[in-house]
Amino acid sequence: MTEMKFEDQFTPFGVVEGLALTNFQKVVARRLTKSWTEIPHVTHHDDVDVTEMDSFRRSLPANQKVSPLIFLVKALATCLREFPSFNASLADDGKTLFLKDYVNIGIAVDGPLGLLVPVLHSADIKDVQTLGGELANLSAQARDKGLPMSAMTGGCMTISSLGGIGGTAFSPIINQPEVAILGVTQTRMAPVWDGAAFQPRLMMPLSLSYDHRVINGADAARFVRRIGDLLAAPADL
């Protein structure tokens, strides 16, 4: 008996075309599958008020303007210092948690090859203008000709941003050997009750996926709330 080919289940209904995955896509697929099957993922969703952050950002001189994402990078870097268990990696045997005394933030960038993750090193000690310039250069390089592995290693935690596209929430997959990943979608104006009346506030949806072997739900909620507190005082960042 002739073995049925995979595509034979589709051909009775019309024409199909098989496209071979690139080597890069195969590597990404293996990594994502490994992460999803080995890590117990939980995703915490919350909205944080970025009204003050947006106003402050728009008030900066033209030569100092940076994207909202850079303020999120700075807030995340601060939180990784305050919540050491988020700035860690769990050994493959699950018996030892390695805490990191450095803060490097990966940023998922969509390019011709697919999703690349350039890393902003020492994000906790650099100002927003420096980080903004570094991200712009790395993003352009990723889209034009790709990135060397040296530009995509050493990350402590990754930000996956869909803010320029849309959506309200999603569940990003952790970038091993990190223990959490922060997803962000498009900010939106929403009515927020201030105790007396509804006020228009600019809200940023955040989605934090975390390794439940290392991080519990209460700490995940506190982590995202702290990011919101930091973004509410943008001048301090």
C-alpha angles and dihedrals in degrees: 000000000000114000113241115243119232093247092052090082090064105036096077087067100048146299119326131186125210117218117191114227116244119245088253092053090049091053092049091048092052093048094048092047091049092050095047095047098042102040124063098227123205122177123208117198126200141151120232126198111245098168094115092042092053092047092048092047092052091050093059118106115267092254092054102045117127134176123266087249091069092057087051089052091054093047091049091048090054091049092051088058092048096044106044095180089066091053094060147089127224117225117246091251090055092233104103131048114204113209117206125222093202134066119222120164123206119210119201108228124189112225141158091277093048131258114354125181114212113190126228105211124215091005091166094065101038125086123240094257092055092047091046092054093047093050092048091053094046093046092051091049091048092053097042105042110347130254133276116242089249088068093051103047135086097043120158097192135355132226117210109194126195092164093116092053109037142245133128103238143345141175110248118201116241116255102231134257085030118090099217143022130200120220122195129189135188118313115236139188112250137173109253123189112234095186095271107039144354113272127194108248132174108238127196116204113221127191116194116192112192142178104255091204088067107023129045126212096252092055091047090054091048091048093056092043090053090052087054092050091052094048089051088063101044096163089065090058 
